[in-house]
């Protein structure tokens, strides 16, 4: 429960709003702090493009298709926070073209405007052409008036975010419209200072785009080496058969689907290059534990969930007690691969993420399988392998459970994997390591952008 004293003139200044959020989230204080700055302030509406500058989108019928030939990638308020967007659905092109303002361009600022309000994403080059749904508010800066990187940094900072969420309305499902933020005051510093902030944020976006490109190249090389490309072109059967002796271990039909059977056959077809995952890596799932949080940060480790690790910039204000973290092996370590072990098929289950320097600062849910290669380079190679769509499907197929499917530790340990010659593995590992370093560098640049902005505000 939050308890706070509210002055009567605050209520008057907010047009007599009596709901709590505008007053307890820090919006009033942030607005006052910006008002006191000895610099020019310009309304947000005057800094955006004349064409779709502040735009949500039309209410459309969401008809999805399987391929990008007939569809375009479709971004939701939850999907916009993820770093890896390969798994997002495809909206039918004939529907997408009816709302051209929802197609993303580099430098656009995305704000979740329904449900959880105020989550933000800065559109990178690799996100161009994606269709963002009408629950996402798109802010397109006028580059002649403001640096997109600076505007994003301010809006998502501790000064801008409370003011953005202040305009929220709705009792059941919260909403945010352009008219609620069009008059939001943006402090205008010198061009050099704004550019300095923007350079850090732009560098972060560029680094993440490069990392995505490198990881995609690695997956393409591996897919070709294994032979998945030719396997995917074969016609799929809707009905498959399997020997009755195979049913002793499992009875679920998904495990014996045509696609899963073919993928396993491709992997095991060359025994010289096939290994069990447990032979080349340590695999474990932490204990189920009681979540005991510490009040002070120094007595705990920042805790994130299995959904948080897939975000562009995971963060947490909860600190799991050191004793709980150590007892249950919950601390993330650089070089780990995390695989989602619980959830609905078609969701995050089976998907993986690599722990770099940034993620190594956190503790994480027991619903993430930990995989650590026997050698450092093996972890980088294994991440590229396990993040292939084919392997994600095979890992997800190992799940069992009627309500919330889970994956058992031993089933992952006994997973057949492709294990080529050492020089091939090291070539892939070198590229993946470069991508992970770019991602960690992006986190550092992002933090520098916020620090620079904070110094500007404090010093003005």
HURA-V67275 format. One record per residue. N is the residue number from 0. BURIAL is I if it has 9 or more other C-alpha atoms within 8 Angstrom, else O. Layout:
# HURA-V67275
n | burial
N | BURIAL
N | BURIAL
This chain:
# HURA-V67275
n | burial
0 | O
1 | O
2 | O
3 | O
4 | O
5 | O
6 | O
7 | O
8 | O
9 | I
10 | I
11 | I
12 | O
13 | O
14 | O
15 | O
16 | O
17 | O
18 | O
19 | O
20 | O
21 | I
22 | I
23 | I
24 | O
25 | I
26 | I
27 | I
28 | O
29 | I
30 | I
31 | O
32 | O
33 | I
34 | O
35 | O
36 | I
37 | O
38 | O
39 | O
40 | O
41 | I
42 | I
43 | I
44 | I
45 | O
46 | I
47 | I
48 | I
49 | O
50 | O
51 | I
52 | I
53 | I
54 | I
55 | I
56 | I
57 | O
58 | O
59 | O
60 | O
61 | O
62 | O
63 | I
64 | I
65 | O
66 | O
67 | I
68 | O
69 | I
70 | I
71 | I
72 | I
73 | I
74 | I
75 | I
76 | I
77 | O
78 | I
79 | I
80 | I
81 | I
82 | O
83 | O
84 | O
85 | O
86 | O
87 | I
88 | I
89 | I
90 | I
91 | I
92 | I
93 | O
94 | I
95 | I
96 | O
97 | O
98 | I
99 | O
100 | O
101 | I
102 | I
103 | I
104 | I
105 | I
106 | I
107 | I
108 | I
109 | I
110 | I
111 | I
112 | I
113 | I
114 | O
115 | O
116 | I
117 | I
118 | O
119 | I
120 | I
121 | I
122 | I
123 | I
124 | I
125 | O
126 | I
127 | I
128 | I
129 | I
130 | I
131 | I
132 | I
133 | I
134 | I
135 | I
136 | I
137 | I
138 | I
139 | I
140 | I
141 | I
142 | O
143 | O
144 | O
145 | I
146 | I
147 | I
148 | I
149 | I
150 | I
151 | I
152 | I
153 | I
154 | I
155 | I
156 | I
157 | O
158 | I
159 | I
160 | I
161 | I
162 | I
163 | I
164 | I
165 | I
166 | I
167 | I
168 | O
169 | O
170 | O
171 | O
172 | O
173 | I
174 | I
175 | I
176 | I
177 | I
178 | O
179 | I
180 | I
181 | I
182 | I
183 | I
184 | I
185 | I
186 | I
187 | I
188 | O
189 | O
190 | O
191 | O
192 | O
193 | I
194 | I
195 | I
196 | I
197 | I
198 | I
199 | I
200 | I
201 | I
202 | I
203 | I
204 | I
205 | I
206 | I
207 | I
208 | I
209 | I
210 | I
211 | I
212 | O
213 | I
214 | I
215 | O
216 | O
217 | I
218 | I
219 | O
220 | O
221 | I
222 | I
223 | I
224 | O
225 | I
226 | I
227 | I
228 | O
229 | O
230 | I
231 | O
232 | O
233 | O
234 | O
235 | O
236 | O
237 | O
238 | O
239 | O
240 | O
241 | O
242 | O
243 | O
244 | O
245 | O
246 | O
247 | O
248 | O
249 | O
250 | O
251 | O
252 | O
253 | O
254 | I
255 | I
256 | I
257 | I
258 | O
259 | I
260 | I
261 | I
262 | I
263 | I
264 | O
265 | I
266 | I
267 | I
268 | O
269 | O
270 | O
271 | O
272 | I
273 | I
274 | I
275 | I
276 | I
277 | I
278 | O
279 | I
280 | I
281 | I
282 | I
283 | O
284 | I
285 | I
286 | O
287 | O
288 | O
289 | O
290 | O
291 | O
292 | I
293 | I
294 | O
295 | O
296 | I
297 | O
298 | I
299 | I
300 | I
301 | I
302 | I
303 | I
304 | O
305 | I
306 | O
307 | I
308 | I
309 | I
310 | I
311 | O
312 | O
313 | I
314 | O
315 | O
316 | O
317 | O
318 | I
319 | I
320 | I
321 | I
322 | O
323 | I
324 | I
325 | I
326 | O
327 | I
328 | O
329 | I
330 | I
331 | I
332 | I
333 | I
334 | I
335 | I
336 | I
337 | I
338 | I
339 | I
340 | I
341 | I
342 | I
343 | I
344 | O
345 | O
346 | O
347 | I
348 | I
349 | I
350 | I
351 | I
352 | I
353 | I
354 | I
355 | I
356 | O
357 | O
358 | I
359 | I
360 | I
361 | I
362 | I
363 | I
364 | I
365 | I
366 | I
367 | I
368 | I
369 | I
370 | I
371 | I
372 | I
373 | I
374 | O
375 | O
376 | I
377 | I
378 | I
379 | I
380 | I
381 | I
382 | I
383 | I
384 | I
385 | I
386 | I
387 | I
388 | O
389 | O
390 | I
391 | I
392 | I
393 | I
394 | I
395 | I
396 | I
397 | I
398 | I
399 | O
400 | O
401 | O
402 | O
403 | O
404 | I
405 | I
406 | I
407 | I
408 | I
409 | O
410 | I
411 | I
412 | I
413 | I
414 | I
415 | I
416 | I
417 | I
418 | O
419 | O
420 | O
421 | O
422 | O
423 | O
424 | I
425 | I
426 | O
427 | I
428 | I
429 | I
430 | I
431 | I
432 | I
433 | I
434 | I
435 | I
436 | I
437 | I
438 | I
439 | I
440 | I
441 | I
442 | I
443 | I
444 | I
445 | I
446 | O
447 | I
448 | I
449 | I
450 | O
451 | I
452 | I
453 | O
454 | O
455 | O
456 | I
457 | O
458 | O
459 | O
